[in-house]
Amino acid sequence: MLRGPVAKALRDLGFTGTFRAFSLRAGEYQGIVHFQKSRYSTADEIPSYQALLSIRHIPTKSRCWGDVVLRGILPQARSHPQYSLTADQSPDEAAAKIVGDLQGYGYPALIVGLAEPDFDKDRSDRLEAFRDAESGLRGPLFTYFTGITTNPFGWDLETANGLLELTHHQQAEVRRSAADWLVYRFPDDARVTPRMVALAMDDTHSAVRAMALSLLVYRQGSSEVSAALSNGLDDPSYQVRWWARYGRRVRACLVKDPV
């Protein structure tokens, strides 16, 4: 599966390599797609893999960012934990899913990363994980929705109104988590996109702006969304700039926004 259609598709995009590791060179840097075999393959899977993305500096062999799991940047409707070949599935069907995700999302992610690879001078702004732009922002909403704690503050966490109100909270981690869960639980609420646009353009914390932009990438096109992505191109935070560039590139293909 990986040696055939997947390898051919990556080579057609300019990658070199074989089987589990492919690289795309740009000057002194290379974008890498690496397939890691899952330890949790079941008896009817032959076997399972997850795709990891990274960028490395060739002369020093240092990693700029990664390994980022491809599913972490997929739209929620397409997100899946791993790629596997099941007993009732043909190799071509399984390969088509991998190729589609790599061409539509993984390749653009590496391209925009290679366009600005030398950003690691400020380690506080490293891109270790796309969704968790700043690891310290795991606040009370995160622990509540993941079942770690109850609702200690008595907030309204079960309605769109309650989560919208929390996107105005004074604590950045609360605003960021509220935005994430608002889009996840109430994606069709008409107030969601305008609020994400406002957070992306005006919030004082880079992690909140980055989260809001990441949540706008796959929402249906509007001039406001395009304006928010364009605004992020000059943000002082690498996280925000990456999501702005990535979002513009992906949306140009998915919803025909101009780049």
C-alpha positions in Angstrom: 0.0 0.0 0.0 2.7 2.5 1.0 5.2 1.3 -1.6 2.7 1.6 -4.5 0.1 4.3 -5.0 1.2 6.3 -1.9 4.8 6.4 -2.9 3.9 7.3 -6.5 1.7 10.2 -5.4 4.4 11.7 -3.2 7.0 11.4 -5.9 4.6 13.2 -8.3 4.6 16.1 -5.7 8.5 16.2 -5.7 9.3 13.9 -2.7 12.1 11.4 -2.7 12.3 8.3 -0.5 10.8 4.9 -0.2 8.2 3.1 1.9 7.9 4.8 5.3 9.9 8.0 4.9 9.7 10.7 2.1 11.3 14.1 2.0 10.9 17.3 0.0 13.9 19.6 -0.1 13.9 23.4 -0.1 17.4 24.9 0.2 18.9 23.8 3.5 15.6 22.4 4.8 13.5 19.4 4.1 9.9 18.6 4.7 9.4 15.0 5.8 6.4 12.6 5.7 7.0 9.6 7.9 4.7 6.7 8.3 4.9 5.1 11.8 3.4 1.7 12.3 0.8 1.6 15.0 1.3 -0.6 18.0 -2.5 -1.1 18.3 -3.2 -2.9 15.0 -6.1 -5.4 15.5 -6.2 -8.8 14.1 -8.3 -7.7 11.0 -5.9 -4.9 10.1 -2.8 -5.4 8.0 -1.3 -3.2 9.6 -2.1 0.3 10.7 0.0 3.5 10.2 -0.1 7.1 11.2 1.4 9.8 9.0 3.8 12.3 10.7 5.0 15.6 9.3 8.2 17.4 10.2 10.7 20.0 8.9 14.4 19.6 9.5 17.6 21.6 8.9 19.8 19.5 6.7 23.3 20.7 7.7 22.7 20.5 11.4 20.2 17.6 11.2 18.1 19.5 13.7 14.3 19.4 13.7 12.5 22.7 13.2 9.1 21.3 14.1 7.3 18.0 14.3 6.5 15.2 14.5 3.0 16.5 13.8 0.3 13.9 13.2 -1.5 14.5 9.9 -4.9 13.9 11.5 -4.3 16.9 13.8 -4.8 19.3 10.9 -7.6 17.5 9.1 -11.1 18.8 9.2 -13.1 17.1 11.9 -15.2 15.2 9.5 -12.1 13.6 7.9 -10.1 13.1 11.1 -9.2 9.5 11.9 -6.6 8.1 14.2 -4.6 6.0 11.7 -4.6 4.5 8.2 -5.2 0.8 8.0 -6.0 -1.9 5.5 -8.9 -4.0 6.7 -10.0 -7.4 5.6 -12.9 -6.1 3.6 -11.0 -3.2 1.9 -8.8 -3.2 -1.2 -5.3 -1.7 -1.1 -6.3 0.9 -3.6 -9.2 2.1 -1.4 -6.9 2.4 1.6 -4.2 4.1 -0.4 -6.7 6.6 -1.9 -7.6 7.9 1.6 -3.9 8.4 2.5 -3.1 10.1 -0.8 -6.2 12.4 -0.6 -5.2 13.6 2.9 -1.6 14.1 2.0 -2.3 16.0 -1.2 -5.0 18.2 0.3 -3.6 18.9 3.7 -0.2 17.4 4.5 1.6 18.7 1.4 0.3 22.3 1.9 1.3 22.1 5.6 4.9 21.3 4.6 5.0 23.9 1.9 4.0 26.8 4.2 6.4 25.5 6.8 9.3 25.4 4.4 8.5 29.0 3.4 9.4 30.2 6.9 11.5 27.4 8.5 14.0 29.4 10.6 11.7 30.5 13.5 13.2 28.5 16.4 15.2 31.4 17.9 12.3 32.0 20.3 11.5 28.6 21.8 8.3 29.9 23.4 6.8 30.1 19.9 7.8 26.6 18.7 5.2 24.7 16.7 5.2 21.4 18.6 1.6 20.7 18.0 -0.8 22.5 15.7 -3.9 22.4 18.1 -1.9 23.0 21.3 0.0 26.1 20.3 1.0 26.8 23.9 1.1 23.8 26.2 0.4 25.8 29.3 -3.1 26.6 28.2 -4.8 23.5 29.4 -7.4 25.2 31.6 -10.6 24.3 33.3 -12.7 23.8 30.1 -10.2 21.3 28.8 -10.2 19.2 31.9 -14.0 19.4 32.1 -14.7 18.3 28.5 -12.1 15.5 28.7 -13.7 14.1 31.8 -10.8 14.9 34.1 -12.8 17.2 36.4 -16.4 18.4 37.0 -17.5 22.0 36.4 -15.9 23.7 39.4 -16.9 27.3 38.5 -20.5 26.7 37.7 -20.1 27.9 34.1 -22.7 27.2 31.4 -20.7 24.7 29.3 -23.6 22.9 27.6 -25.1 25.7 25.4 -23.8 27.9 22.6 -24.7 31.0 24.6 -22.6 29.8 27.6 -19.5 29.0 25.4 -19.9 32.2 23.4 -19.9 34.2 26.7 -16.7 32.4 27.8 -14.9 33.4 24.6 -14.9 36.9 26.3 -13.4 35.6 29.5 -10.3 37.5 31.0 -8.2 34.3 31.0 -6.6 33.4 27.7 -6.8 29.6 28.3 -10.6 29.9 28.9 -11.2 31.9 25.7 -9.1 29.5 23.7 -10.8 26.4 25.0 -14.2 27.9 24.8 -13.6 28.7 21.1 -12.4 25.2 20.4 -15.4 23.5 22.1 -17.9 26.0 20.6 -17.0 25.1 17.1 -16.8 21.4 17.9 -20.3 21.3 19.6 -22.2 24.0 17.8 -20.7 24.2 14.3 -23.9 25.4 12.6 -24.7 28.2 15.0 -24.7 31.4 12.9 -22.8 33.3 15.6 -19.8 31.0 15.6 -18.0 32.2 12.5 -18.2 35.9 13.3 -17.0 35.3 16.8 -14.0 33.2 15.5 -13.2 36.1 13.1 -13.2 38.6 15.9 -10.9 36.4 18.1 -8.5 35.8 15.2 -8.2 39.5 14.4 -8.5 41.2 17.8 -7.6 38.9 20.7 -4.6 39.9 22.8 -3.1 36.4 23.2 -1.4 34.7 20.3 -2.6 31.2 21.3 -6.2 32.4 21.1 -5.7 34.0 17.7 -4.0 30.9 16.4 -6.8 28.7 17.7 -9.5 30.9 16.1 -7.7 30.9 12.7 -7.3 27.1 12.9 -11.0 26.8 13.4 -11.8 29.1 10.5 -9.8 27.2 7.9 -12.5 24.7 7.0 -15.6 26.8 7.5 -17.6 27.9 4.5 -16.1 30.9 2.7 -17.0 34.5 3.5 -15.2 37.8 3.0 -14.8 38.0 6.8 -12.9 34.7 7.0 -10.7 35.6 4.1 -9.9 39.0 5.8 -9.0 37.2 9.1 -6.6 34.9 7.3 -5.0 37.8 5.4 -4.7 39.7 8.6 -2.8 36.8 10.2 -0.1 36.9 7.6 1.7 39.7 9.4 1.0 38.6 13.0 4.1 38.6 15.3 3.4 35.0 16.4 4.7 32.2 14.2 1.6 30.1 15.2 -0.8 32.7 13.8 1.3 33.2 10.6 1.4 29.5 9.9 -2.3 29.0 10.3 -2.9 32.1 8.1 -0.7 30.8 5.3 -1.9 27.3 5.6 -5.6 28.4 5.7 -5.2 30.5 2.6 -3.6 27.7 0.7 -6.1 25.1 1.7 -9.1 27.3 1.2 -7.9 28.3 -2.3 -8.4 24.6 -3.2 -11.4 23.7 -1.1 -13.7 26.8 -1.2 -12.0 28.7 -4.1 -10.9 31.7 -1.9 -8.3 33.8 -3.7 -4.8 33.6 -2.3 
